[in-house]
Amino acid sequence: MCAVSSCLHCCCSIMLSFVVTNGCFSLILTLFLPTIGYSFNLKVQVSDMLSQQSLSQTVVDVYVNYTRAHTALTGDDGGILLNVPYRSGLPITVMASKDGYVSALLPCVASRMPIFSSVTMSLLGLNQGNLWFFEESVLITGKTSDSPSQPVVRFPRSLLNLTDNSNVTSVKAYLTIPKLTSDDGIVSEPTQRKC
């Protein structure tokens, strides 16, 4: 016996199969995902935000309607060409991530199907900083003292949930401080600190 049902909201079909084998009853549920039928080519170029150098071996994820549709690595030139499924009105998000960099997201919703799309994503590299543990607090500062206004973050040590007899041997902290917009409206590059 077989029953087929369609879901108009998500455009998929569900087939229920009832099977009797050796006197045992089995229920098989099969979900048929929609064949979207439409797709477009998306060229993703990833570079370092400060040096503008291409970033090879960067993970690029493409999400369609919040579901991952593709995962790929950029080539030596920092680029990758993907064939992305398209459905009118569904959100598409491109995410680029690489060790040592802050991940970047690029969300969009296209009301019309693009023939081709090319996007450039810049990743901000992490810089090593200084981390100071005190009895009652934790202090994070920039690594160098060449800046007159060095970024500083201080918070209670109790927020780390460490026991009194903990032996801390390795801790990493990241600190991002964006620069302010100048009077002429130009946004300066943000700085990244790593402790």
C-alpha angles and dihedrals in degrees: 000000000000135000126190124197130180127211110212093191096060098022096233135122128225122205121196116198123191113204129182114200122173090343093308121121118222130185118206118194116197121186117201110203116211121268098229093197094195125086140154136203116256120194112201119193118189125195141166108268096223105035096030088222116149115257114222123197092029115152111239117193123187118200123194113194089349092303120112109248100170141014120186142151123242118244129237090286092055092248138114132183115216133182105225125197113237134209121169113257097007116126119248119200126188117199125189121193137170134167110267093026138088109250118244130213127202112189124185142160117210118202090192128040113256118225090213134352132194122190132181120210125191121205122205114226122228120241125206116250140174127276122195122192115200130177093261105016148028122228125198119191137169117272100239130051095212092103118079092211104044116187114251132186122186126181138161113279089225089075089071092063093224120162119237092251095047116134106210112203104155130027131159125198130180124207123187119190116180118208118237126253114266124234092265091056098254113141114221120222114269119243124230125209127192125192 
